[in-house]
């Protein structure tokens, strides 16, 4: 995520807001815990989401229906 950050973690902590020069800085990692999907048009549609409960346990939320999902389901979604 570093190329997309406005500043590095260190520069924010020091009160300096500069683009990091080291593009391989590993401090800006993230852990994906949810994916939101929209099917439809700008005027109407339907939202679903995938949420991660534990390291490798994913669920699909579709209104009041929650079902187990695989990582393949998550990666194949358009979120």
PDB file of N, CA, C and O in Angstrom:
ATOM      1  N   UNK A   1       0.814  -1.206   0.000  1.00  0.00           N
ATOM      2  CA  UNK A   1       0.000   0.000   0.000  1.00  0.00           C
ATOM      3  C   UNK A   1       0.854   1.266   0.000  1.00  0.00           C
ATOM      4  O   UNK A   1       0.335   2.358  -0.231  1.00  0.00           O
ATOM      5  N   UNK A   2       2.149   1.133   0.255  1.00  0.00           N
ATOM      6  CA  UNK A   2       3.008   2.316   0.392  1.00  0.00           C
ATOM      7  C   UNK A   2       2.893   3.296  -0.769  1.00  0.00           C
ATOM      8  O   UNK A   2       2.827   4.500  -0.521  1.00  0.00           O
ATOM      9  N   UNK A   3       2.863   2.841  -2.041  1.00  0.00           N
ATOM     10  CA  UNK A   3       2.765   3.824  -3.133  1.00  0.00           C
ATOM     11  C   UNK A   3       1.484   4.655  -3.092  1.00  0.00           C
ATOM     12  O   UNK A   3       1.423   5.713  -3.719  1.00  0.00           O
ATOM     13  N   UNK A   4       0.479   4.209  -2.383  1.00  0.00           N
ATOM     14  CA  UNK A   4      -0.803   4.904  -2.349  1.00  0.00           C
ATOM     15  C   UNK A   4      -0.994   5.731  -1.079  1.00  0.00           C
ATOM     16  O   UNK A   4      -2.041   6.352  -0.898  1.00  0.00           O
ATOM     17  N   UNK A   5      -0.002   5.744  -0.208  1.00  0.00           N
ATOM     18  CA  UNK A   5      -0.083   6.470   1.053  1.00  0.00           C
ATOM     19  C   UNK A   5       0.392   7.907   0.868  1.00  0.00           C
ATOM     20  O   UNK A   5       1.324   8.169   0.107  1.00  0.00           O
ATOM     21  N   UNK A   6      -0.252   8.829   1.566  1.00  0.00           N
ATOM     22  CA  UNK A   6       0.153  10.232   1.507  1.00  0.00           C
ATOM     23  C   UNK A   6       1.438  10.455   2.282  1.00  0.00           C
ATOM     24  O   UNK A   6       2.201  11.366   1.961  1.00  0.00           O
ATOM     25  N   UNK A   7       1.691   9.637   3.302  1.00  0.00           N
ATOM     26  CA  UNK A   7       2.904   9.761   4.096  1.00  0.00           C
ATOM     27  C   UNK A   7       3.179   8.439   4.781  1.00  0.00           C
ATOM     28  O   UNK A   7       2.305   7.575   4.857  1.00  0.00           O
ATOM     29  N   UNK A   8       4.391   8.283   5.277  1.00  0.00           N
ATOM     30  CA  UNK A   8       4.742   7.043   5.961  1.00  0.00           C
ATOM     31  C   UNK A   8       4.332   7.108   7.427  1.00  0.00           C
ATOM     32  O   UNK A   8       4.054   8.181   7.962  1.00  0.00           O
ATOM     33  N   UNK A   9       4.298   5.961   8.054  1.00  0.00           N
ATOM     34  CA  UNK A   9       3.953   5.883   9.474  1.00  0.00           C
ATOM     35  C   UNK A   9       4.946   6.701  10.309  1.00  0.00           C
ATOM     36  O   UNK A   9       4.546   7.430  11.217  1.00  0.00           O
ATOM     37  N   UNK A  10       6.237   6.577   9.997  1.00  0.00           N
ATOM     38  CA  UNK A  10       7.255   7.295  10.756  1.00  0.00           C
ATOM     39  C   UNK A  10       7.098   8.803  10.603  1.00  0.00           C
ATOM     40  O   UNK A  10       7.207   9.536  11.586  1.00  0.00           O
ATOM     41  N   UNK A  11       6.841   9.280   9.379  1.00  0.00           N
ATOM     42  CA  UNK A  11       6.736  10.724   9.170  1.00  0.00           C
ATOM     43  C   UNK A  11       5.497  11.286   9.861  1.00  0.00           C
ATOM     44  O   UNK A  11       5.525  12.427  10.323  1.00  0.00           O
ATOM     45  N   UNK A  12       4.416  10.521   9.944  1.00  0.00           N
ATOM     46  CA  UNK A  12       3.228  10.989  10.655  1.00  0.00           C
ATOM     47  C   UNK A  12       3.509  11.078  12.147  1.00  0.00           C
ATOM     48  O   UNK A  12       3.059  12.010  12.814  1.00  0.00           O
ATOM     49  N   UNK A  13       4.254  10.109  12.672  1.00  0.00           N
ATOM     50  CA  UNK A  13       4.558  10.101  14.108  1.00  0.00           C
ATOM     51  C   UNK A  13       5.490  11.260  14.464  1.00  0.00           C
ATOM     52  O   UNK A  13       5.424  11.784  15.575  1.00  0.00           O
ATOM     53  N   UNK A  14       6.357  11.664  13.534  1.00  0.00           N
ATOM     54  CA  UNK A  14       7.301  12.758  13.790  1.00  0.00           C
ATOM     55  C   UNK A  14       6.722  14.110  13.407  1.00  0.00           C
ATOM     56  O   UNK A  14       7.412  15.123  13.514  1.00  0.00           O
ATOM     57  N   UNK A  15       5.481  14.147  12.967  1.00  0.00           N
ATOM     58  CA  UNK A  15       4.863  15.404  12.576  1.00  0.00           C
ATOM     59  C   UNK A  15       5.279  15.882  11.195  1.00  0.00           C
ATOM     60  O   UNK A  15       4.994  17.022  10.828  1.00  0.00           O
ATOM     61  N   UNK A  16       5.939  15.043  10.433  1.00  0.00           N
ATOM     62  CA  UNK A  16       6.352  15.384   9.075  1.00  0.00           C
ATOM     63  C   UNK A  16       5.446  14.635   8.107  1.00  0.00           C
ATOM     64  O   UNK A  16       5.225  13.435   8.267  1.00  0.00           O
ATOM     65  N   UNK A  17       4.934  15.316   7.128  1.00  0.00           N
ATOM     66  CA  UNK A  17       4.036  14.679   6.169  1.00  0.00           C
ATOM     67  C   UNK A  17       4.689  14.687   4.803  1.00  0.00           C
ATOM     68  O   UNK A  17       4.475  15.597   4.003  1.00  0.00           O
ATOM     69  N   UNK A  18       5.496  13.652   4.539  1.00  0.00           N
ATOM     70  CA  UNK A  18       6.207  13.533   3.274  1.00  0.00           C
ATOM     71  C   UNK A  18       5.966  12.159   2.693  1.00  0.00           C
ATOM     72  O   UNK A  18       5.732  11.196   3.422  1.00  0.00           O
ATOM     73  N   UNK A  19       6.024  12.071   1.369  1.00  0.00           N
ATOM     74  CA  UNK A  19       5.900  10.792   0.682  1.00  0.00           C
ATOM     75  C   UNK A  19       7.117   9.940   1.022  1.00  0.00           C
ATOM     76  O   UNK A  19       8.239  10.437   0.930  1.00  0.00           O
ATOM     77  N   UNK A  20       6.943   8.671   1.413  1.00  0.00           N
ATOM     78  CA  UNK A  20       8.093   7.823   1.716  1.00  0.00           C
ATOM     79  C   UNK A  20       8.955   7.624   0.474  1.00  0.00           C
ATOM     80  O   UNK A  20       8.438   7.458  -0.630  1.00  0.00           O
ATOM     81  N   UNK A  21      10.268   7.640   0.662  1.00  0.00           N
ATOM     82  CA  UNK A  21      11.178   7.452  -0.470  1.00  0.00           C
ATOM     83  C   UNK A  21      11.428   5.986  -0.737  1.00  0.00           C
ATOM     84  O   UNK A  21      11.769   5.621  -1.863  1.00  0.00           O
ATOM     85  N   UNK A  22      11.272   5.134   0.257  1.00  0.00           N
ATOM     86  CA  UNK A  22      11.499   3.706   0.084  1.00  0.00           C
ATOM     87  C   UNK A  22      10.185   3.028  -0.281  1.00  0.00           C
ATOM     88  O   UNK A  22       9.326   2.835   0.578  1.00  0.00           O
ATOM     89  N   UNK A  23      10.026   2.666  -1.552  1.00  0.00           N
ATOM     90  CA  UNK A  23       8.762   2.070  -1.997  1.00  0.00           C
ATOM     91  C   UNK A  23       8.601   0.643  -1.504  1.00  0.00           C
ATOM     92  O   UNK A  23       7.523   0.066  -1.649  1.00  0.00           O
ATOM     93  N   UNK A  24       9.650   0.055  -0.922  1.00  0.00           N
ATOM     94  CA  UNK A  24       9.555  -1.308  -0.399  1.00  0.00           C
ATOM     95  C   UNK A  24       9.305  -1.318   1.107  1.00  0.00           C
ATOM     96  O   UNK A  24       9.460  -2.356   1.751  1.00  0.00           O
ATOM     97  N   UNK A  25       8.922  -0.182   1.671  1.00  0.00           N
ATOM     98  CA  UNK A  25       8.653  -0.063   3.098  1.00  0.00           C
ATOM     99  C   UNK A  25       7.495  -0.986   3.464  1.00  0.00           C
ATOM    100  O   UNK A  25       6.406  -0.865   2.903  1.00  0.00           O
ATOM    101  N   UNK A  26       7.718  -1.903   4.397  1.00  0.00           N
ATOM    102  CA  UNK A  26       6.704  -2.890   4.762  1.00  0.00           C
ATOM    103  C   UNK A  26       5.789  -2.429   5.884  1.00  0.00           C
ATOM    104  O   UNK A  26       4.947  -3.204   6.339  1.00  0.00           O
ATOM    105  N   UNK A  27       5.929  -1.180   6.346  1.00  0.00           N
ATOM    106  CA  UNK A  27       5.113  -0.705   7.457  1.00  0.00           C
ATOM    107  C   UNK A  27       3.668  -0.451   7.063  1.00  0.00           C
ATOM    108  O   UNK A  27       2.806  -0.369   7.938  1.00  0.00           O
ATOM    109  N   UNK A  28       3.379  -0.324   5.784  1.00  0.00           N
ATOM    110  CA  UNK A  28       2.029   0.027   5.333  1.00  0.00           C
ATOM    111  C   UNK A  28       1.287  -1.193   4.797  1.00  0.00           C
ATOM    112  O   UNK A  28       0.658  -1.126   3.741  1.00  0.00           O
ATOM    113  N   UNK A  29       1.360  -2.296   5.518  1.00  0.00           N
ATOM    114  CA  UNK A  29       0.622  -3.504   5.154  1.00  0.00           C
ATOM    115  C   UNK A  29      -0.773  -3.432   5.756  1.00  0.00           C
ATOM    116  O   UNK A  29      -1.011  -2.676   6.697  1.00  0.00           O
ATOM    117  N   UNK A  30      -1.683  -4.209   5.219  1.00  0.00           N
ATOM    118  CA  UNK A  30      -3.017  -4.280   5.788  1.00  0.00           C
ATOM    119  C   UNK A  30      -3.479  -5.725   5.783  1.00  0.00           C
ATOM    120  O   UNK A  30      -2.920  -6.566   5.079  1.00  0.00           O
ATOM    121  N   UNK A  31      -4.486  -6.002   6.559  1.00  0.00           N
ATOM    122  CA  UNK A  31      -5.082  -7.329   6.623  1.00  0.00           C
ATOM    123  C   UNK A  31      -6.546  -7.195   6.208  1.00  0.00           C
ATOM    124  O   UNK A  31      -7.347  -6.577   6.911  1.00  0.00           O
ATOM    125  N   UNK A  32      -6.880  -7.774   5.071  1.00  0.00           N
ATOM    126  CA  UNK A  32      -8.235  -7.663   4.537  1.00  0.00           C
ATOM    127  C   UNK A  32      -9.221  -8.394   5.437  1.00  0.00           C
ATOM    128  O   UNK A  32      -9.022  -9.564   5.764  1.00  0.00           O
ATOM    129  N   UNK A  33     -10.283  -7.706   5.837  1.00  0.00           N
ATOM    130  CA  UNK A  33     -11.283  -8.345   6.696  1.00  0.00           C
ATOM    131  C   UNK A  33     -12.690  -8.244   6.126  1.00  0.00           C
ATOM    132  O   UNK A  33     -13.615  -8.833   6.685  1.00  0.00           O
ATOM    133  N   UNK A  34     -12.878  -7.511   5.026  1.00  0.00           N
ATOM    134  CA  UNK A  34     -14.211  -7.418   4.425  1.00  0.00           C
ATOM    135  C   UNK A  34     -14.106  -6.964   2.977  1.00  0.00           C
ATOM    136  O   UNK A  34     -13.184  -6.243   2.595  1.00  0.00           O
ATOM    137  N   UNK A  35     -15.072  -7.404   2.186  1.00  0.00           N
ATOM    138  CA  UNK A  35     -15.200  -6.979   0.789  1.00  0.00           C
ATOM    139  C   UNK A  35     -16.666  -6.665   0.556  1.00  0.00           C
ATOM    140  O   UNK A  35     -17.533  -7.478   0.875  1.00  0.00           O
ATOM    141  N   UNK A  36     -16.954  -5.494   0.003  1.00  0.00           N
ATOM    142  CA  UNK A  36     -18.329  -5.088  -0.283  1.00  0.00           C
ATOM    143  C   UNK A  36     -18.541  -5.144  -1.795  1.00  0.00           C
ATOM    144  O   UNK A  36     -17.708  -4.665  -2.565  1.00  0.00           O
ATOM    145  N   UNK A  37     -19.651  -5.726  -2.208  1.00  0.00           N
ATOM    146  CA  UNK A  37     -19.996  -5.854  -3.617  1.00  0.00           C
ATOM    147  C   UNK A  37     -21.328  -5.174  -3.905  1.00  0.00           C
ATOM    148  O   UNK A  37     -22.223  -5.168  -3.060  1.00  0.00           O
ATOM    149  N   UNK A  38     -21.456  -4.609  -5.085  1.00  0.00           N
ATOM    150  CA  UNK A  38     -22.716  -4.006  -5.531  1.00  0.00           C
ATOM    151  C   UNK A  38     -23.066  -4.575  -6.896  1.00  0.00           C
ATOM    152  O   UNK A  38     -22.244  -4.552  -7.812  1.00  0.00           O
ATOM    153  N   UNK A  39     -24.267  -5.077  -7.031  1.00  0.00           N
ATOM    154  CA  UNK A  39     -24.777  -5.533  -8.314  1.00  0.00           C
ATOM    155  C   UNK A  39     -25.913  -4.607  -8.702  1.00  0.00           C
ATOM    156  O   UNK A  39     -26.810  -4.345  -7.900  1.00  0.00           O
ATOM    157  N   UNK A  40     -25.877  -4.113  -9.924  1.00  0.00           N
ATOM    158  CA  UNK A  40     -26.948  -3.237 -10.380  1.00  0.00           C
ATOM    159  C   UNK A  40     -26.409  -1.995 -11.043  1.00  0.00           C
ATOM    160  O   UNK A  40     -25.296  -1.983 -11.567  1.00  0.00           O
ATOM    161  N   UNK A  41     -27.213  -0.947 -11.016  1.00  0.00           N
ATOM    162  CA  UNK A  41     -26.857   0.310 -11.657  1.00  0.00           C
ATOM    163  C   UNK A  41     -26.661   1.382 -10.591  1.00  0.00           C
ATOM    164  O   UNK A  41     -26.799   1.116  -9.397  1.00  0.00           O
ATOM    165  N   UNK A  42     -26.341   2.588 -11.031  1.00  0.00           N
ATOM    166  CA  UNK A  42     -26.209   3.696 -10.085  1.00  0.00           C
ATOM    167  C   UNK A  42     -27.546   4.039  -9.442  1.00  0.00           C
ATOM    168  O   UNK A  42     -27.587   4.508  -8.305  1.00  0.00           O
ATOM    169  N   UNK A  43     -28.642   3.808 -10.165  1.00  0.00           N
ATOM    170  CA  UNK A  43     -29.970   4.153  -9.647  1.00  0.00           C
ATOM    171  C   UNK A  43     -30.541   3.094  -8.715  1.00  0.00           C
ATOM    172  O   UNK A  43     -31.311   3.416  -7.811  1.00  0.00           O
ATOM    173  N   UNK A  44     -30.175   1.842  -8.924  1.00  0.00           N
ATOM    174  CA  UNK A  44     -30.705   0.778  -8.078  1.00  0.00           C
ATOM    175  C   UNK A  44     -29.745  -0.393  -8.087  1.00  0.00           C
ATOM    176  O   UNK A  44     -28.880  -0.498  -8.956  1.00  0.00           O
ATOM    177  N   UNK A  45     -29.904  -1.262  -7.124  1.00  0.00           N
ATOM    178  CA  UNK A  45     -29.036  -2.425  -7.067  1.00  0.00           C
ATOM    179  C   UNK A  45     -29.127  -3.123  -5.729  1.00  0.00           C
ATOM    180  O   UNK A  45     -30.029  -2.877  -4.929  1.00  0.00           O
ATOM    181  N   UNK A  46     -28.170  -3.997  -5.512  1.00  0.00           N
ATOM    182  CA  UNK A  46     -28.171  -4.826  -4.312  1.00  0.00           C
ATOM    183  C   UNK A  46     -26.745  -4.956  -3.802  1.00  0.00           C
ATOM    184  O   UNK A  46     -25.824  -5.202  -4.581  1.00  0.00           O
ATOM    185  N   UNK A  47     -26.559  -4.793  -2.497  1.00  0.00           N
ATOM    186  CA  UNK A  47     -25.243  -4.936  -1.886  1.00  0.00           C
ATOM    187  C   UNK A  47     -25.134  -6.278  -1.167  1.00  0.00           C
ATOM    188  O   UNK A  47     -26.074  -6.732  -0.515  1.00  0.00           O
ATOM    189  N   UNK A  48     -23.973  -6.895  -1.302  1.00  0.00           N
ATOM    190  CA  UNK A  48     -23.615  -8.065  -0.514  1.00  0.00           C
ATOM    191  C   UNK A  48     -22.209  -7.809   0.020  1.00  0.00           C
ATOM    192  O   UNK A  48     -21.519  -6.896  -0.435  1.00  0.00           O
ATOM    193  N   UNK A  49     -21.797  -8.613   0.978  1.00  0.00           N
ATOM    194  CA  UNK A  49     -20.437  -8.460   1.483  1.00  0.00           C
ATOM    195  C   UNK A  49     -19.886  -9.799   1.919  1.00  0.00           C
ATOM    196  O   UNK A  49     -20.627 -10.733   2.225  1.00  0.00           O
ATOM    197  N   UNK A  50     -18.568  -9.868   1.941  1.00  0.00           N
ATOM    198  CA  UNK A  50     -17.849 -11.000   2.512  1.00  0.00           C
ATOM    199  C   UNK A  50     -17.103 -10.459   3.725  1.00  0.00           C
ATOM    200  O   UNK A  50     -16.472  -9.404   3.655  1.00  0.00           O
ATOM    201  N   UNK A  51     -17.176 -11.182   4.831  1.00  0.00           N
ATOM    202  CA  UNK A  51     -16.460 -10.765   6.033  1.00  0.00           C
ATOM    203  C   UNK A  51     -15.607 -11.924   6.530  1.00  0.00           C
ATOM    204  O   UNK A  51     -15.972 -13.093   6.403  1.00  0.00           O
ATOM    205  N   UNK A  52     -14.468 -11.567   7.097  1.00  0.00           N
ATOM    206  CA  UNK A  52     -13.560 -12.579   7.638  1.00  0.00           C
ATOM    207  C   UNK A  52     -13.688 -12.584   9.150  1.00  0.00           C
ATOM    208  O   UNK A  52     -13.502 -11.555   9.801  1.00  0.00           O
ATOM    209  N   UNK A  53     -14.009 -13.752   9.710  1.00  0.00           N
ATOM    210  CA  UNK A  53     -14.140 -13.860  11.156  1.00  0.00           C
ATOM    211  C   UNK A  53     -12.807 -14.231  11.797  1.00  0.00           C
ATOM    212  O   UNK A  53     -12.397 -13.619  12.783  1.00  0.00           O
ATOM    213  N   UNK A  54     -12.146 -15.211  11.250  1.00  0.00           N
ATOM    214  CA  UNK A  54     -10.839 -15.630  11.729  1.00  0.00           C
ATOM    215  C   UNK A  54      -9.880 -15.628  10.549  1.00  0.00           C
ATOM    216  O   UNK A  54     -10.246 -15.188   9.459  1.00  0.00           O
ATOM    217  N   UNK A  55      -8.686 -16.101  10.743  1.00  0.00           N
ATOM    218  CA  UNK A  55      -7.650 -16.032   9.710  1.00  0.00           C
ATOM    219  C   UNK A  55      -8.145 -16.514   8.345  1.00  0.00           C
ATOM    220  O   UNK A  55      -7.973 -15.811   7.350  1.00  0.00           O
ATOM    221  N   UNK A  56      -8.738 -17.666   8.283  1.00  0.00           N
ATOM    222  CA  UNK A  56      -9.168 -18.216   6.994  1.00  0.00           C
ATOM    223  C   UNK A  56     -10.649 -18.569   6.963  1.00  0.00           C
ATOM    224  O   UNK A  56     -11.040 -19.457   6.205  1.00  0.00           O
ATOM    225  N   UNK A  57     -11.478 -17.917   7.748  1.00  0.00           N
ATOM    226  CA  UNK A  57     -12.901 -18.228   7.798  1.00  0.00           C
ATOM    227  C   UNK A  57     -13.697 -17.033   7.277  1.00  0.00           C
ATOM    228  O   UNK A  57     -13.767 -15.987   7.923  1.00  0.00           O
ATOM    229  N   UNK A  58     -14.292 -17.206   6.102  1.00  0.00           N
ATOM    230  CA  UNK A  58     -15.048 -16.135   5.439  1.00  0.00           C
ATOM    231  C   UNK A  58     -16.528 -16.460   5.408  1.00  0.00           C
ATOM    232  O   UNK A  58     -16.924 -17.624   5.357  1.00  0.00           O
ATOM    233  N   UNK A  59     -17.353 -15.397   5.439  1.00  0.00           N
ATOM    234  CA  UNK A  59     -18.799 -15.543   5.352  1.00  0.00           C
ATOM    235  C   UNK A  59     -19.341 -14.551   4.335  1.00  0.00           C
ATOM    236  O   UNK A  59     -18.826 -13.441   4.198  1.00  0.00           O
ATOM    237  N   UNK A  60     -20.380 -14.959   3.626  1.00  0.00           N
ATOM    238  CA  UNK A  60     -21.066 -14.061   2.696  1.00  0.00           C
ATOM    239  C   UNK A  60     -22.338 -13.565   3.373  1.00  0.00           C
ATOM    240  O   UNK A  60     -23.127 -14.354   3.891  1.00  0.00           O
ATOM    241  N   UNK A  61     -22.526 -12.255   3.363  1.00  0.00           N
ATOM    242  CA  UNK A  61     -23.719 -11.634   3.940  1.00  0.00           C
ATOM    243  C   UNK A  61     -24.577 -11.099   2.805  1.00  0.00           C
ATOM    244  O   UNK A  61     -24.150 -10.232   2.043  1.00  0.00           O
ATOM    245  N   UNK A  62     -25.775 -11.619   2.704  1.00  0.00           N
ATOM    246  CA  UNK A  62     -26.715 -11.224   1.655  1.00  0.00           C
ATOM    247  C   UNK A  62     -28.056 -10.990   2.339  1.00  0.00           C
ATOM    248  O   UNK A  62     -28.832 -11.922   2.547  1.00  0.00           O
ATOM    249  N   UNK A  63     -28.314  -9.738   2.685  1.00  0.00           N
ATOM    250  CA  UNK A  63     -29.474  -9.364   3.501  1.00  0.00           C
ATOM    251  C   UNK A  63     -29.419 -10.140   4.818  1.00  0.00           C
ATOM    252  O   UNK A  63     -28.422 -10.053   5.534  1.00  0.00           O
ATOM    253  N   UNK A  64     -30.446 -10.879   5.146  1.00  0.00           N
ATOM    254  CA  UNK A  64     -30.480 -11.606   6.419  1.00  0.00           C
ATOM    255  C   UNK A  64     -29.876 -13.003   6.310  1.00  0.00           C
ATOM    256  O   UNK A  64     -29.906 -13.766   7.276  1.00  0.00           O
ATOM    257  N   UNK A  65     -29.333 -13.343   5.151  1.00  0.00           N
ATOM    258  CA  UNK A  65     -28.775 -14.675   4.932  1.00  0.00           C
ATOM    259  C   UNK A  65     -27.250 -14.606   5.017  1.00  0.00           C
ATOM    260  O   UNK A  65     -26.606 -13.879   4.261  1.00  0.00           O
ATOM    261  N   UNK A  66     -26.690 -15.369   5.944  1.00  0.00           N
ATOM    262  CA  UNK A  66     -25.234 -15.433   6.099  1.00  0.00           C
ATOM    263  C   UNK A  66     -24.808 -16.875   5.898  1.00  0.00           C
ATOM    264  O   UNK A  66     -25.284 -17.782   6.582  1.00  0.00           O
ATOM    265  N   UNK A  67     -23.895 -17.074   4.938  1.00  0.00           N
ATOM    266  CA  UNK A  67     -23.425 -18.417   4.615  1.00  0.00           C
ATOM    267  C   UNK A  67     -21.906 -18.440   4.614  1.00  0.00           C
ATOM    268  O   UNK A  67     -21.261 -17.411   4.413  1.00  0.00           O
ATOM    269  N   UNK A  68     -21.331 -19.633   4.844  1.00  0.00           N
ATOM    270  CA  UNK A  68     -19.881 -19.781   4.765  1.00  0.00           C
ATOM    271  C   UNK A  68     -19.446 -19.566   3.327  1.00  0.00           C
ATOM    272  O   UNK A  68     -20.169 -19.902   2.389  1.00  0.00           O
ATOM    273  N   UNK A  69     -18.255 -19.003   3.163  1.00  0.00           N
ATOM    274  CA  UNK A  69     -17.704 -18.762   1.830  1.00  0.00           C
ATOM    275  C   UNK A  69     -16.245 -19.196   1.814  1.00  0.00           C
ATOM    276  O   UNK A  69     -15.585 -19.256   2.851  1.00  0.00           O
ATOM    277  N   UNK A  70     -15.765 -19.491   0.637  1.00  0.00           N
ATOM    278  CA  UNK A  70     -14.359 -19.853   0.491  1.00  0.00           C
ATOM    279  C   UNK A  70     -13.563 -18.617   0.077  1.00  0.00           C
ATOM    280  O   UNK A  70     -14.132 -17.614  -0.355  1.00  0.00           O
ATOM    281  N   UNK A  71     -12.260 -18.700   0.213  1.00  0.00           N
ATOM    282  CA  UNK A  71     -11.416 -17.597  -0.224  1.00  0.00           C
ATOM    283  C   UNK A  71     -11.566 -17.397  -1.729  1.00  0.00           C
ATOM    284  O   UNK A  71     -11.441 -16.273  -2.216  1.00  0.00           O
ATOM    285  N   UNK A  72     -11.830 -18.466  -2.467  1.00  0.00           N
ATOM    286  CA  UNK A  72     -12.065 -18.350  -3.912  1.00  0.00           C
ATOM    287  C   UNK A  72     -13.299 -17.511  -4.194  1.00  0.00           C
ATOM    288  O   UNK A  72     -13.299 -16.694  -5.114  1.00  0.00           O
ATOM    289  N   UNK A  73     -14.363 -17.709  -3.402  1.00  0.00           N
ATOM    290  CA  UNK A  73     -15.573 -16.896  -3.555  1.00  0.00           C
ATOM    291  C   UNK A  73     -15.261 -15.416  -3.362  1.00  0.00           C
ATOM    292  O   UNK A  73     -15.742 -14.564  -4.110  1.00  0.00           O
ATOM    293  N   UNK A  74     -14.453 -15.124  -2.353  1.00  0.00           N
ATOM    294  CA  UNK A  74     -14.090 -13.729  -2.055  1.00  0.00           C
ATOM    295  C   UNK A  74     -13.274 -13.143  -3.188  1.00  0.00           C
ATOM    296  O   UNK A  74     -13.562 -12.044  -3.661  1.00  0.00           O
ATOM    297  N   UNK A  75     -12.254 -13.870  -3.628  1.00  0.00           N
ATOM    298  CA  UNK A  75     -11.374 -13.357  -4.687  1.00  0.00           C
ATOM    299  C   UNK A  75     -12.067 -13.248  -6.035  1.00  0.00           C
ATOM    300  O   UNK A  75     -11.709 -12.402  -6.854  1.00  0.00           O
ATOM    301  N   UNK A  76     -13.058 -14.100  -6.270  1.00  0.00           N
ATOM    302  CA  UNK A  76     -13.800 -14.054  -7.539  1.00  0.00           C
ATOM    303  C   UNK A  76     -14.881 -12.961  -7.551  1.00  0.00           C
ATOM    304  O   UNK A  76     -15.440 -12.660  -8.606  1.00  0.00           O
ATOM    305  N   UNK A  77     -15.175 -12.372  -6.396  1.00  0.00           N
ATOM    306  CA  UNK A  77     -16.214 -11.351  -6.346  1.00  0.00           C
ATOM    307  C   UNK A  77     -15.689 -10.067  -6.977  1.00  0.00           C
ATOM    308  O   UNK A  77     -14.485  -9.918  -7.187  1.00  0.00           O
ATOM    309  N   UNK A  78     -16.597  -9.140  -7.277  1.00  0.00           N
ATOM    310  CA  UNK A  78     -16.221  -7.915  -7.975  1.00  0.00           C
ATOM    311  C   UNK A  78     -15.897  -6.762  -7.037  1.00  0.00           C
ATOM    312  O   UNK A  78     -15.728  -5.631  -7.493  1.00  0.00           O
ATOM    313  N   UNK A  79     -15.807  -7.021  -5.741  1.00  0.00           N
ATOM    314  CA  UNK A  79     -15.571  -5.975  -4.745  1.00  0.00           C
ATOM    315  C   UNK A  79     -14.261  -5.261  -4.860  1.00  0.00           C
ATOM    316  O   UNK A  79     -13.974  -4.366  -4.065  1.00  0.00           O
TER     317      UNK A  79
END
